Amino acid sequence: MRYSEIMVRYGELSTKGKNRKDFIKQLGKNVRAVLSEYPEVGVKAQRDRLHVTLNGADDKPVMDDLQRVFGIENFSPSVQVEKDIESIKDTALTMVQEQFKPGMTFKIQTKRQDKNFEYHTDQINNILGDHILENVEGITVDVKHPDIEIRVEIRMNGVFLSSETIKGAGGLPVGTGGRATMMLSGGIDSPVASYMGMKRGVKIDMIHFYSPPYTSVQALSKAKQLTSVLAKYSGGIQFIAVPFTEVQETIKEKVPEGYLMTIQRRMMLRIAAEITKSRHCKGIFNGEALGQVASQTLESMMAINDVTELPILRPLISMDKTDIIEIAKKIGTYDLSIMPFEDCCTIFTPPSPKTRPDLEKTRKFEQYIDVEGLMKRSIEGIKITDIKPNEDYMNADADIFAELL
Amino acid sequence: MIYFDNSATTQALPEVVDTYDKVSKSIWGNPSSLHNFGEKAFNLLEQSRKQIADLLHVNADEIYFTSGGTEGDNWVLKGTAIEKREYGKHLITTSVEHPAIHNSMEQLKQLGFDVTYLSVDDEGRIDPEELKQAIRPDTTLVSVMAVNNEIGTIQPLKEVADILRDHPKIHFHVDAVQGIGKGIQDLIMNDRVDFVTFSGHKFHAPRGTGFIYAKRGRRIAPLMNGGGQEKNQRSGTENVPAIAAMAKALRLLLDKESKANQMEREIKQLISDHIQKFDKIVPFSKNTDGFAPHILCFAITGVRGETIVHAFEEHGIYISTTSACSSKKHLASSTLTAMNVPENVSTSAVRISLGDQNTVAEAHEFISVFDELYKEFDKLS
């Protein structure tokens, strides 16, 4: 069956009261951005629903893309037919036949906006119901819990039939929840935390620390590639690469081994907080889950969190690793995350970092390094890249290879 | 020379060999190496995988490289049998499969698995109704080939898929070695299929290459254990030059698919229309949509298949007895036997299998040689 339009139902709109307009406007914008590669497709965001007119575009990739847009509860592809009862009967029957298996029940639900249409709602329900009962052997009607539901809408501009309902990504449209930064390492957790932040409507800027030559070019490319995968859910993302070599080398030289990790993390958070404020972002996301590693105990969090008053948002805080991995696989970041490149967090790790760092000692040891100077030089060296969905950062030779293939 | 034996193997195309050559000389790092020279080979490997996946409209992580069709078939069958042995030990296939399937099934039988072979009609096609009856609660796999390698029958994969939709846990495998590039991609890559086997050398790629499609979420046990390549599913250092060459060969194949199929159909029609006029000819392949465009199988009664093959070879025309794999063993064709063709007819069967390089002129040449040889054969009996 060739679909002509997709009717999109909003999620969580009821709870958003006066923000309804912003929600709809932002969702319309996000859907348009995601579907911009199909110039023929039209998007109309209305008060109660959003309509995607395909105008001949292939419905499959469009629906694939829609499934990644936050703020969509579900959507139904529909077929536009002529405004005459015979065409409606034919299409309704085909829709049922495509799904029917022995023992199934069905229901017709008609909505009539065009009051000039020759039949009223109950008549249409009856005509179509009879037609299907006559032509599909063994089917019965069940209005409460039908296996197949055919929805018919008689609108001013045509008649639309739909049956399938496809689940959307849920959440809130990216952009309605303000803007925050994310500390993206390249591991499994931080991309998942980014995804969850976006899902609540937050527009995210990525902050990634790198330490050449201890970390490789591939590790930086991998973080960019992860960002490109996440951009499929939110549209373009700004990627801020922060050089961290000097900070790490200095800490390694000056600070007692047990506090290396804690103080490194404090420096990261300080720098991230500076960047966050300068960009007028309102919080910092990270991928911490309580108790997962030494830096993610409550004591460590307190000792690290000490350097800023900005909200630190930890969407994964109480999740198990297996659940995080499941989401990572679902959103397409897992395979990238497990590529074996050293990142900033895995180099210079002492054999036994303090799992319960003492805040006073931490502050004391930190006085051995020039916090202000290190921060300043690091921030001066940041590089910002605009990353779009479906870009390729891992394969510098893609074009040369394309010639070979 | 006229090469009408493309189902046995195909010539690796010069531009495909060129890719093999360039990659062997300049991108020969091990994709698993950490350094950027290995990284480069890794990237080429993954780009090849992506290209193949795109051509088949599937995800790159659903493609696993193998050494060819035989490995793919062995892997899916034994891998399913091992993986799902706790859930059941009943496997279903057809009686006209390639030996890679048949003999794997026979081996599994010896190991305690129960195998059902579906019968075929006089066109070599299974009856979906028989499949429906054969499915049991302990069935874990249904394996049906796309195109029969001996006579070219296209199996009713859509009907099989429809039946298996009611049995979502059964692995549905399609051996598409003879089916790729023959205008039935939608039928093969249907939305129910879980595993599909492909072989590179049947579409102008180098020998020793192939891949399987494995749907996301479907698991089979690996047969090759080792260094963990192919996501731990098929260990062994990847043959990057051959894989890149295969990705290119597949692109070229599908680029010219519809044109090539049209030509193959025309040649097949021309030859079959001509030979059917002769008394001793028993045709097996038809010119309907139920048959692949490139395979024409027929018998010349009273003459042994190998005699026919050698007679044509004297004139520089290469055809085969029913399949290259069994042709040297003097066995009657297993497909024809399954179709209840008497042995004295099936041992007289030969197969013409066409490729995109064949021409109508070659068909005319074949016909004139055929006429000449037929007179000789006529004297024999």
HADDOCK unambig.tbl for C-alpha pairs under 7 A between the chains (distance, minus, plus):
assign (segid A and resid 395 and name CA) (segid B and resid 43 and name CA) 5.70 0.50 0.50
assign (segid A and resid 401 and name CA) (segid B and resid 44 and name CA) 6.48 0.50 0.50
assign (segid A and resid 404 and name CA) (segid B and resid 19 and name CA) 5.67 0.50 0.50
assign (segid A and resid 405 and name CA) (segid B and resid 244 and name CA) 6.25 0.50 0.50
assign (segid A and resid 405 and name CA) (segid B and resid 245 and name CA) 6.93 0.50 0.50
assign (segid A and resid 405 and name CA) (segid B and resid 247 and name CA) 6.21 0.50 0.50
assign (segid A and resid 405 and name CA) (segid B and resid 248 and name CA) 4.52 0.50 0.50
